[in-house]
Amino acid sequence: MNTTTQTHSTSAPEVPSEADVLRANRIIYNRKTLAEYDQNESIFTPERQAQIDSVLASLAEIAPGPRFVDVGCGTGNLLRLARAHFAEVIGVDQAERLLAQVKRSHPDWTVFSCQSHRLPFETGSVHAVGMYALLHHLKDPEPTLREAARVLAPGGVLYTDHDPNRAFWRFHGLARKLSSVGRRQSFGTDLEDMAEFHHVYSFGLDPKRLARSLRSAGFTDVDIRYRQTVNPNLRGTRGAVARTLRVAGRLAPLPSLFTHFQLIAHKGQ
């Protein structure tokens, strides 16, 4: 669960444009170092890394070929793990300065700077696409999902993960509105808020709506898997809530009890 507690005390914010959101993400992630980026306790834990690795291994078994592309690759978490399962692994991200750091640290890696809805690959030339913690940074994820459908070969597979589940976060957002009228969650600055668009402005993404978009783009067998993100450093009330949610989710697996979701979709033949 997100641990940020700062708030803005101004009136309801103006919703930024798509161009503003893209620009904010590019600026924010170009400012980060590799070490700063990899400090997210809800991603870089042995338990989460093992889970991601298991998903990538299963994708390699069903993908129609050896080429894996990580869209929004950041410091290369999926790239590191996918190299054990795919013969060709490529990363793309719009933050060119962050990618330059990645390339210096891993000169044998293949990375490209581009936007997620304009990938530098020929139609049908990719066999698996990963998008980890990407979709909630996009005001409108649909162009990126359509672009994934374009580059994937028939039978190719798409994997998205670590996006906030609207069925859970809408209740969190309602409680926040009732307790502090006119405020919104803040990641520190207006620029960071824009970069975390669906954490701040929409209280998460609806995976069922995304599944409909994927089917319209040519995907079949869209599998929605809900999960609770685990931050081992949560303490006090937040830690107790996280533990309660995990137990409740096992007893009654309702979508509204899970903080995040992943999607696995197959492109039609």
WOPEGI-V56112 format. One record per run of one state. SS is the DSSP state (H for helix, E for strand, L for the rest). FROM is the first residue (numbers start at 0). LEN is the number of residues. If there is no record, write none. Layout:
# WOPEGI-V56112
ss=[SS SS]
from=[FROM FROM]
len=[LEN LEN]
This chain:
# WOPEGI-V56112
ss=[L E L H L H L H L E L H L E L H L E L E L H L H E H L E L H L H L E L H L E L H L H L E L]
from=[0 6 8 17 31 33 37 45 62 66 71 76 82 87 93 95 105 109 113 125 132 134 137 141 151 165 179 183 185 189 195 196 200 204 205 206 216 218 227 235 251 254 257 259 267]
len=[6 2 9 14 2 4 8 17 4 5 5 6 5 6 2 10 4 4 12 7 2 3 4 10 14 14 4 2 4 6 1 4 4 1 1 10 2 9 8 16 3 3 2 8 2]
